[in-house]
């Protein structure tokens, strides 16, 4: 029987996390699924050996990437093998909150919806758990103004989403830092989205996450944010929340000169709004820019004179 849901897991060495995820899948009350594992572990056979030891009880389809792909190419590889009508992406260090989580996703499917998101819990290595679920109204605001997500990812990582296999707008393989919310913005602009205001996914925050090597790293953040900006052009700078996000990025990275910005741009086109923002900030001491209220006031002034018309 063809599975209705494909649970796609891009895996990489972290067997302890993968075991936890697979156990949460085994406990699901909804059973019409397949599990796709694309293993990006290179010569390390830990994941393969474990999957083989499980036998056929969980309907697992295993694929070994002969050459490691990295993120998000491994996510896309996992999705490419899916046979189900719906795809449930799951990072290997995340897991389902309860045995009914997958059923809760499936219950929201109707003929009009293309992509379903849920709330989630952030699970930290020290044992702290923080509920990150937003309200339905907050989600509707995002759908109404997708570009506002540029100011902060209130939705969560890809593990909180399930989408139709027919959806063509997925992850941009050029990205790894902003790859999730950049995808969500395109989905909101083209497809019908639904939100479950309930934590259905436990999202792990640990030292092995890729984002740890990206945060405040100008060689990653600047090129990726420029790629995103060039997709939307001047429309992005009409949104004050998106404008503020660029303002904070320039401030937090301490970019004080256009040539310094160009050094990290990887020859990607730099919008004039961005260069104007750098020039504006270069005339203000960093100590003042890092003062919350002062920074907001200065950003607002810059926005009034610099925003796209």
C-alpha positions in Angstrom: 0.0 0.0 0.0 1.3 3.5 -0.9 1.9 5.5 2.3 -0.1 8.7 2.7 2.7 10.5 4.7 6.4 10.3 4.0 8.5 11.2 7.1 11.7 12.5 5.6 14.8 12.4 7.9 18.1 13.9 6.7 20.5 12.1 9.1 24.1 12.9 10.0 26.0 10.6 12.5 24.0 11.7 15.6 22.7 8.2 16.4 21.5 9.1 19.9 19.2 11.7 18.5 18.1 9.6 15.6 17.1 6.8 18.0 15.0 9.1 20.0 13.2 10.4 16.9 12.6 6.9 15.5 11.2 5.8 18.8 8.8 8.7 18.8 7.7 7.7 15.3 7.2 4.1 16.3 4.8 5.2 19.0 2.6 7.3 16.7 -1.0 6.2 16.6 -1.2 7.2 12.9 0.4 4.4 11.0 0.0 5.1 7.2 3.5 6.4 6.8 6.9 5.6 5.4 10.2 6.7 6.9 12.9 8.0 4.5 16.4 8.3 5.9 19.1 10.0 3.8 22.4 9.4 5.5 25.0 12.1 5.1 27.5 10.5 7.4 30.2 9.8 4.8 32.3 6.8 5.7 30.8 6.6 9.2 28.4 3.5 9.2 26.8 4.1 12.6 23.4 5.2 11.2 23.4 2.4 8.6 24.3 -0.3 11.1 21.5 0.9 13.4 18.8 1.1 10.7 19.7 -2.4 9.4 19.4 -3.8 13.0 15.7 -2.5 13.2 14.5 -4.8 10.4 11.4 -4.0 8.4 8.9 -3.2 11.3 8.8 0.6 10.7 8.8 0.7 6.9 12.1 2.5 6.8 13.7 3.3 3.4 17.4 4.0 3.8 19.6 5.9 1.3 23.3 6.5 1.7 24.7 9.7 0.1 27.8 8.5 -1.6 29.2 12.1 -1.3 28.0 14.1 1.7 25.6 16.8 0.6 25.3 19.0 3.6 22.2 21.1 4.5 19.8 21.7 2.9 20.8 19.5 0.0 20.3 16.4 2.2 16.8 17.7 3.1 16.0 17.9 -0.6 17.5 14.5 -1.2 15.3 12.9 1.4 12.2 14.6 0.0 13.0 13.4 -3.5 12.6 9.8 -2.4 9.2 10.3 -0.9 6.2 8.3 -2.2 3.5 9.8 0.1 1.0 12.4 -0.8 2.2 14.5 2.1 5.8 15.1 3.3 6.7 15.5 7.0 10.2 16.7 7.2 11.9 15.9 10.6 15.5 16.8 11.5 17.2 13.9 13.1 17.6 15.6 16.5 13.9 16.6 16.8 11.0 14.3 17.7 7.3 14.1 18.1 5.8 15.5 21.3 3.2 12.8 21.8 1.9 9.6 20.1 -0.9 11.6 18.6 1.2 14.3 17.0 1.2 12.9 13.5 -2.5 12.2 13.7 -3.0 15.8 14.7 -1.2 16.9 11.5 -3.3 14.6 9.4 -6.5 15.7 10.9 -5.9 19.2 9.6 -5.7 18.1 5.9 -8.5 19.2 3.6 -8.8 20.0 -0.1 -7.8 23.6 0.3 -4.7 23.4 2.5 -1.2 22.9 1.0 1.1 23.2 4.0 0.5 22.7 7.8 2.6 24.1 10.6 2.4 23.4 14.3 3.7 24.9 17.5 6.8 23.4 19.1 8.8 23.1 22.3 12.4 24.2 22.4 14.3 21.5 24.3 17.8 22.5 25.6 20.7 20.3 26.6 20.4 21.4 30.3 16.8 19.9 30.4 15.0 23.3 30.0 11.9 23.2 27.9 10.3 26.3 26.5 7.0 26.4 24.6 7.5 28.4 21.4 3.9 28.0 20.1 2.4 31.2 18.7 -1.2 32.2 18.5 -3.4 31.6 15.4 -3.7 35.4 15.0 0.1 35.8 15.0 0.3 33.2 12.3 -2.4 34.9 10.3 -0.4 38.2 10.6 2.6 36.4 9.1 0.5 35.0 6.2 -0.9 38.5 5.6 2.6 40.0 5.6 5.1 37.2 4.8 8.1 39.5 4.6 7.7 40.4 8.2 9.3 37.0 9.0 12.6 38.5 7.9 12.6 40.3 11.3 12.5 37.0 13.2 11.5 33.4 12.7 8.5 33.0 14.8 7.4 29.8 13.0 10.3 27.5 13.9 12.6 25.0 12.1 11.4 22.8 9.2 10.4 19.9 11.6 7.2 21.9 12.5 5.9 21.7 8.9 4.1 19.1 6.7 3.3 19.8 3.1 1.8 18.3 0.0 4.2 16.5 -2.3 2.9 18.7 -5.1 4.3 21.8 -3.4 7.2 23.0 -5.6 8.5 26.0 -3.4 10.8 24.3 -0.9 14.3 24.9 0.3 16.9 27.0 -1.5 20.1 24.9 -1.6 22.3 28.0 -1.6 21.2 28.8 2.0 21.8 27.2 5.4 21.3 30.0 7.9 18.0 31.5 6.7 16.9 28.5 4.7 13.8 27.7 6.7 12.1 31.1 7.0 13.1 32.1 3.5 11.1 29.0 2.3 8.1 29.9 4.6 7.9 33.4 3.0 7.7 31.9 -0.5 5.1 29.3 0.7 2.9 32.0 2.2 3.1 34.0 -1.0 1.9 31.1 -3.2 0.1 28.4 -1.2 -2.7 27.9 1.4 -1.2 27.5 4.9 -2.7 26.3 8.1 -1.5 26.5 11.7 -2.0 24.2 14.7 -1.7 26.3 17.9 -0.4 23.3 19.8 3.1 21.9 20.5 3.4 18.8 18.3 7.2 18.8 17.9 10.1 18.8 20.3 12.9 20.8 18.8 16.4 20.1 20.1 18.9 23.0 20.7 22.3 21.4 21.0 26.0 22.1 20.3 26.0 20.1 17.1 23.5 22.3 15.2 24.7 23.9 12.0 23.2 27.3 13.1 25.9 27.5 15.8 28.5 28.1 13.1 26.4 30.6 11.3 25.2 33.0 14.0 27.1 36.4 13.8 29.3 34.9 11.1 29.5 37.6 8.3 30.8 35.1 5.8 27.5 33.3 6.1 24.9 35.8 7.1 25.8 38.6 4.7 25.8 36.5 1.4 22.6 34.7 2.4 20.7 37.8 3.4 21.8 39.5 0.2 20.5 36.5 -1.8 17.2 36.8 0.0 17.1 40.6 -0.4 17.7 40.4 -4.2 14.7 38.1 -4.5 12.4 40.7 -3.3 14.2 44.0 -4.1 12.7 47.3 -3.1 9.5 45.7 -1.7 11.5 44.4 1.2 12.5 47.8 2.3 8.9 49.0 2.3 8.4 46.8 5.4 9.8 48.5 8.5 10.2 45.1 10.3 12.3 43.8 7.4 14.2 47.2 7.3 14.9 46.8 11.0 16.3 43.3 10.5 18.9 44.6 8.1 19.6 47.5 10.5 20.3 45.1 13.3 22.4 42.8 11.1 24.7 45.6 10.1 24.9 46.9 13.7 25.5 43.5 15.3 28.2 42.6 12.8 29.8 46.0 13.4 30.0 46.9 9.7 31.2 50.4 9.5 32.4 50.7 5.9 30.9 49.8 2.5 34.2 48.0 1.5 33.8 45.8 4.6 30.3 44.9 3.5 31.6 44.1 0.0 34.3 41.9 1.5 31.6 39.5 2.7 29.2 39.9 -0.2 30.7 37.2 -2.5 30.1 39.6 -5.4 26.4 39.4 -4.9 24.6 42.7 -5.8 24.2 45.0 -2.8 20.9 47.1 -2.8 21.4 50.9 -2.5 19.2 50.9 0.6 21.7 48.7 2.3 24.7 50.8 1.4 22.8 53.9 2.6 22.1 52.1 5.9 25.8 51.3 6.4 26.8 54.9 5.7 24.1 56.2 8.1 25.3 53.9 10.9 29.0 54.7 10.3 28.3 58.2 11.5 27.0 57.0 14.9 29.2 55.5 17.6 28.5 51.8 18.1 27.9 52.3 21.8 24.9 54.4 20.9 23.7 52.0 18.2 23.7 49.2 20.8 21.4 51.1 23.1 17.9 49.7 22.4 15.7 52.7 22.4 18.3 54.9 20.7 18.9 52.3 18.0 15.1 52.0 17.3 14.8 55.8 17.0 17.8 56.1 14.7 16.5 53.1 12.6 13.1 54.9 12.3 14.8 58.1 11.0 16.9 56.1 8.6 13.8 54.3 7.4 11.9 57.5 6.7 14.6 58.9 4.5 15.9 55.6 3.0 12.9 53.3 2.5 12.0 52.2 -1.0 9.4 54.4 -2.7 
